[in-house]
Amino acid sequence: MAKILVDKLNPGMILNSDVNDITGRLLLKGGREINEINIKTLKAWGVIEVDIQGIAEEEIIADDIFNTDSNLRNEAEKELGELLSLNDLASPVVKELFRLCLRNKIRMMTGRGCDAR
């Protein structure tokens, strides 16, 4: 099982655990097969990642930020960590913001430009 981004979900995947919104309200029960409507619902409620059955962490197709030089990534993480130091990095929203900023920072540092995704 692995937590994957809602943007990476495909119909037919099975939830490993319940999915709740930020207030704790149950959105989808664990064991349910995901469909297109479920994916739209999760996005609408601001869910960023879900726990999926049958997928190991290593099987997840990683962004280019995970396939870059570790020194470059550490430098980018340090700089962004300083910028976001007053935020709760455990918050799902801040965590996703950090991930997106990190990806774009590394793209800029490697000359690949910024990505709006």
TORLUMDO-128165 format. One record per residue: residue number from 1; x, y, z of N, C-alpha, C in turn. Coordinates in Angstrom, 2 decimals, always signed. Example, Ala and Ser with C-alpha at 12.3 -4.5 7.8 and 13.67 -1.06 7.14 Angstrom:
BEGIN
SITE   seq       n.X       n.Y       n.Z      ca.X      ca.Y      ca.Z       c.X       c.Y       c.Z
SITE     1    +13.19     -5.69     +7.80    +12.30     -4.50     +7.80    +13.20     -3.30     +7.80
SITE     2    +12.85     -2.25     +7.08    +13.67     -1.06     +7.14    +12.90     +0.03     +7.87
This chain:
BEGIN
SITE   seq       n.X       n.Y       n.Z      ca.X      ca.Y      ca.Z       c.X       c.Y       c.Z
SITE     1     +0.84     -1.18     +0.00     +0.00     +0.00     +0.00     +0.88     +1.24     +0.00
SITE     2     +0.36     +2.31     -0.60     +1.12     +3.54     -0.68     +0.19     +4.73     -0.77
SITE     3     +0.62     +5.83     -0.19     -0.12     +7.08     -0.35     +0.28     +7.68     -1.67
SITE     4     -0.71     +7.97     -2.49     -0.41     +8.59     -3.77     -1.27     +9.84     -3.93
SITE     5     -0.79    +10.76     -4.75     -1.50    +12.00     -5.00     -2.81    +11.72     -5.72
SITE     6     -3.84    +12.47     -5.38     -5.13    +12.31     -6.04     -4.99    +12.51     -7.55
SITE     7     -4.10    +13.41     -7.96     -3.87    +13.63     -9.39     -3.34    +12.40    -10.10
SITE     8     -2.77    +11.46     -9.37     -2.20    +10.24     -9.96     -3.16     +9.05     -9.88
SITE     9     -4.36     +9.25     -9.31     -5.32     +8.16     -9.19     -5.88     +7.77    -10.55
SITE    10     -6.17     +6.49    -10.68     -6.81     +5.96    -11.88     -8.04     +5.18    -11.47
SITE    11     -9.10     +5.23    -12.27    -10.26     +4.40    -11.98     -9.85     +2.94    -11.85
SITE    12    -10.46     +2.26    -10.90    -10.15     +0.85    -10.67     -9.22     +0.61     -9.49
SITE    13     -8.50     +1.65     -9.05     -7.65     +1.50     -7.87     -8.54     +1.33     -6.65
SITE    14     -8.02     +0.63     -5.63     -8.78     +0.33     -4.42     -8.21     +1.11     -3.24
SITE    15     -9.11     +1.80     -2.51     -8.68     +2.53     -1.32     -8.29     +1.55     -0.23
SITE    16     -7.17     +1.79     +0.40     -6.72     +0.94     +1.50     -7.36     +1.36     +2.82
SITE    17     -7.67     +2.65     +2.95     -8.25     +3.15     +4.19     -9.28     +4.22     +3.88
SITE    18    -10.08     +4.57     +4.89    -11.10     +5.60     +4.72    -10.45     +6.92     +4.33
SITE    19    -11.19     +7.72     +3.59    -10.73     +9.06     +3.21    -11.69    +10.07     +3.85
SITE    20    -11.10    +10.98     +4.63    -11.89    +12.02     +5.30    -11.48    +13.39     +4.79
SITE    21    -12.42    +14.34     +4.88    -12.05    +15.71     +4.52    -11.31    +16.33     +5.70
SITE    22    -10.95    +17.60     +5.57    -10.15    +18.27     +6.59    -10.85    +18.35     +7.95
SITE    23    -12.19    +18.29     +7.96    -12.94    +18.35     +9.22    -13.18    +16.96     +9.81
SITE    24    -12.76    +15.92     +9.09    -12.94    +14.56     +9.58    -14.15    +13.85     +9.01
SITE    25    -14.92    +14.53     +8.18    -16.10    +13.92     +7.57    -15.68    +12.83     +6.60
SITE    26    -16.32    +11.67     +6.70    -16.01    +10.55     +5.81    -16.46    +10.86     +4.39
SITE    27    -15.52    +10.78     +3.46    -15.84    +10.99     +2.05    -15.97     +9.67     +1.31
SITE    28    -15.00     +8.77     +1.53    -15.03     +7.45     +0.90    -14.53     +6.41     +1.89
SITE    29    -15.17     +5.27     +1.89    -14.83     +4.18     +2.79    -13.68     +3.35     +2.20
SITE    30    -12.78     +2.90     +3.06    -11.70     +2.02     +2.64    -12.25     +0.76     +1.99
SITE    31    -11.52     +0.21     +1.02    -11.96     -0.98     +0.31    -12.75     -0.68     -0.95
SITE    32    -13.10     +0.58     -1.13    -13.90     +0.99     -2.28    -13.03     +1.11     -3.53
SITE    33    -13.59     +0.71     -4.67    -12.91     +0.89     -5.95    -13.16     +2.33     -6.42
SITE    34    -12.09     +2.99     -6.82    -12.16     +4.39     -7.25    -12.71     +4.49     -8.67
SITE    35    -13.58     +5.49     -8.88    -14.04     +5.80    -10.24    -13.82     +7.29    -10.50
SITE    36    -14.14     +7.75    -11.70    -13.91     +9.15    -12.09    -14.63    +10.12    -11.16
SITE    37    -15.86     +9.80    -10.79    -16.64    +10.69     -9.92    -15.97    +10.80     -8.56
SITE    38    -15.45     +9.68     -8.04    -14.73     +9.72     -6.76    -13.52    +10.64     -6.83
SITE    39    -12.79    +10.57     -7.93    -11.59    +11.40     -8.09    -11.98    +12.88     -8.10
SITE    40    -13.04    +13.22     -8.81    -13.52    +14.61     -8.84    -13.96    +15.05     -7.46
SITE    41    -14.64    +14.17     -6.72    -15.10    +14.49     -5.37    -13.92    +14.76     -4.45
SITE    42    -12.90    +13.91     -4.51    -11.72    +14.09     -3.67    -11.05    +15.42     -3.96
SITE    43    -10.93    +15.77     -5.22    -10.33    +17.05     -5.60    -11.17    +18.21     -5.11
SITE    44    -12.49    +18.09     -5.24    -13.39    +19.17     -4.82    -13.31    +19.42     -3.31
SITE    45    -13.08    +18.37     -2.53    -12.99    +18.50     -1.08    -11.56    +18.79     -0.62
SITE    46    -10.64    +18.96     -1.54     -9.28    +19.36     -1.17     -8.40    +18.23     -0.66
SITE    47     -8.78    +16.98     -0.95     -7.96    +15.84     -0.55     -6.76    +15.79     -1.48
SITE    48     -5.58    +15.65     -0.92     -4.35    +15.70     -1.71     -3.81    +14.32     -2.03
SITE    49     -3.89    +13.41     -1.04     -3.37    +12.06     -1.26     -4.25    +11.05     -0.55
SITE    50     -4.23     +9.82     -1.05     -5.00     +8.72     -0.47     -4.13     +7.47     -0.41
SITE    51     -4.53     +6.56     +0.45     -3.83     +5.30     +0.64     -4.46     +4.26     -0.28
SITE    52     -3.66     +3.67     -1.16     -4.15     +2.74     -2.18     -3.59     +1.33     -1.94
SITE    53     -4.44     +0.33     -2.12     -4.02     -1.08     -1.97     -3.20     -1.54     -3.16
SITE    54     -2.29     -2.47     -2.88     -1.59     -3.17     -3.95     -0.52     -2.38     -4.67
SITE    55     -0.15     -1.22     -4.16     +0.90     -0.43     -4.79     +1.98     -0.17     -3.74
SITE    56     +3.20     -0.57     -4.06     +4.32     -0.30     -3.16     +4.87     +1.09     -3.46
SITE    57     +5.50     +1.69     -2.47     +6.07     +3.04     -2.63     +6.97     +3.10     -3.87
SITE    58     +7.76     +2.05     -4.09     +8.69     +2.10     -5.21     +8.00     +2.08     -6.56
SITE    59     +6.75     +1.62     -6.61     +6.02     +1.54     -7.87     +5.45     +2.87     -8.31
SITE    60     +5.38     +3.83     -7.40     +4.79     +5.12     -7.73     +5.74     +5.87     -8.65
SITE    61     +5.21     +6.37     -9.73     +6.03     +7.15    -10.65     +6.32     +8.48     -9.99
SITE    62     +7.57     +8.68     -9.67     +7.96     +9.88     -8.93     +8.14    +11.06     -9.87
SITE    63     +7.89    +12.26     -9.32     +8.20    +13.48    -10.06     +9.70    +13.55    -10.28
SITE    64    +10.11    +14.44    -11.16    +11.53    +14.60    -11.42    +12.28    +15.09    -10.18
SITE    65    +11.59    +15.62     -9.18    +12.29    +16.07     -7.97    +12.93    +14.90     -7.22
SITE    66    +12.38    +13.70     -7.41    +12.94    +12.55     -6.72    +14.06    +11.88     -7.52
SITE    67    +14.23    +12.32     -8.74    +15.24    +11.73     -9.62    +16.35    +12.71     -9.96
SITE    68    +16.61    +13.63     -9.05    +17.62    +14.64     -9.31    +18.80    +14.47     -8.36
SITE    69    +19.85    +15.18     -8.63    +21.04    +15.17     -7.81    +20.66    +15.51     -6.36
SITE    70    +21.10    +14.71     -5.40    +20.72    +14.92     -4.00    +21.23    +16.25     -3.45
SITE    71    +22.39    +16.71     -3.89    +22.91    +18.01     -3.43    +22.01    +19.14     -3.91
SITE    72    +21.57    +19.05     -5.16    +20.68    +20.05     -5.73    +19.35    +20.07     -4.99
SITE    73    +18.82    +18.89     -4.75    +17.54    +18.79     -4.03    +17.68    +19.32     -2.60
SITE    74    +18.78    +18.97     -1.92    +18.99    +19.46     -0.55    +19.07    +20.98     -0.51
SITE    75    +19.75    +21.56     -1.50    +19.86    +23.02     -1.57    +18.49    +23.66     -1.76
SITE    76    +17.70    +23.10     -2.65    +16.35    +23.62     -2.90    +15.47    +23.45     -1.67
SITE    77    +15.54    +22.28     -1.01    +14.74    +22.04     +0.20    +15.11    +23.02     +1.32
SITE    78    +16.40    +23.29     +1.46    +16.85    +24.22     +2.49    +16.30    +25.62     +2.25
SITE    79    +16.41    +26.07     +1.01    +15.92    +27.41     +0.67    +14.41    +27.51     +0.88
SITE    80    +13.67    +26.53     +0.42    +12.23    +26.56     +0.59    +11.82    +26.37     +2.04
SITE    81    +12.58    +25.57     +2.77    +12.31    +25.38     +4.19    +12.41    +26.68     +4.96
SITE    82    +13.37    +27.51     +4.58    +13.51    +28.82     +5.21    +12.33    +29.72     +4.87
SITE    83    +11.88    +29.67     +3.62    +10.75    +30.50     +3.19     +9.44    +30.09     +3.87
SITE    84     +9.28    +28.80     +4.09     +8.04    +28.28     +4.67     +8.18    +27.92     +6.14
SITE    85     +9.23    +28.39     +6.79     +9.53    +27.98     +8.16     +8.45    +28.35     +9.18
SITE    86     +7.65    +29.34     +8.90     +6.61    +29.75     +9.84     +5.30    +29.01     +9.62
SITE    87     +5.29    +28.08     +8.69     +4.09    +27.29     +8.39     +4.19    +25.91     +9.01
SITE    88     +3.04    +25.28     +9.18     +2.99    +23.92     +9.69     +3.23    +22.95     +8.55
SITE    89     +4.46    +22.44     +8.44     +4.81    +21.55     +7.33     +4.12    +20.20     +7.40
SITE    90     +3.43    +19.91     +8.51     +2.67    +18.67     +8.62     +1.27    +18.83     +8.02
SITE    91     +0.84    +20.07     +7.79     -0.47    +20.34     +7.21     -0.49    +19.82     +5.78
SITE    92     -1.54    +19.10     +5.38     -1.59    +18.57     +4.01     -1.48    +19.67     +2.94
SITE    93     -2.07    +20.80     +3.20     -2.03    +21.90     +2.23     -0.61    +22.44     +2.10
SITE    94     +0.05    +22.68     +3.22     +1.41    +23.22     +3.19     +2.36    +22.17     +2.63
SITE    95     +2.12    +20.91     +2.95     +2.94    +19.82     +2.42     +2.88    +19.78     +0.89
SITE    96     +1.67    +19.92     +0.34     +1.51    +19.92     -1.11     +2.12    +21.18     -1.72
SITE    97     +1.96    +22.31     -1.08     +2.57    +23.55     -1.55     +4.08    +23.42     -1.59
SITE    98     +4.66    +22.82     -0.54     +6.10    +22.61     -0.48     +6.55    +21.70     -1.63
SITE    99     +5.80    +20.62     -1.88     +6.15    +19.68     -2.95     +6.14    +20.38     -4.30
SITE   100     +5.10    +21.17     -4.56     +5.01    +21.88     -5.83     +6.11    +22.93     -5.98
SITE   101     +6.36    +23.65     -4.90     +7.43    +24.66     -4.94     +8.79    +24.00     -5.14
SITE   102     +9.01    +22.86     -4.48    +10.27    +22.14     -4.62    +10.48    +21.68     -6.06
SITE   103     +9.43    +21.12     -6.65     +9.52    +20.68     -8.04     +9.87    +21.85     -8.96
SITE   104     +9.19    +22.97     -8.78     +9.45    +24.13     -9.63    +10.81    +24.74     -9.37
SITE   105    +11.25    +24.76     -8.12    +12.57    +25.30     -7.78    +13.65    +24.47     -8.48
SITE   106    +13.54    +23.16     -8.42    +14.53    +22.29     -9.06    +14.49    +22.46    -10.57
SITE   107    +13.30    +22.61    -11.14    +13.19    +22.85    -12.58    +13.91    +24.14    -12.96
SITE   108    +13.74    +25.18    -12.15    +14.40    +26.46    -12.43    +15.91    +26.33    -12.27
SITE   109    +16.35    +25.60    -11.26    +17.78    +25.44    -11.00    +18.47    +24.63    -12.11
SITE   110    +17.72    +23.76    -12.75    +18.30    +22.92    -13.80    +18.04    +23.48    -15.20
SITE   111    +17.42    +24.66    -15.26    +17.17    +25.29    -16.54    +16.00    +24.73    -17.32
SITE   112    +15.11    +23.97    -16.65    +13.96    +23.41    -17.34    +12.71    +24.28    -17.20
SITE   113    +12.84    +25.41    -16.55    +11.71    +26.33    -16.40    +10.70    +25.87    -15.38
SITE   114     +9.75    +26.72    -15.13     +8.72    +26.47    -14.13     +7.57    +25.68    -14.74
SITE   115     +6.91    +24.90    -13.91     +5.79    +24.07    -14.35     +4.55    +24.50    -13.56
SITE   116     +3.47    +24.84    -14.24     +2.28    +25.35    -13.57     +1.41    +24.25    -12.97
SITE   117     +1.75    +22.97    -13.17     +0.90    +21.89    -12.63     +0.94    +21.86    -11.14
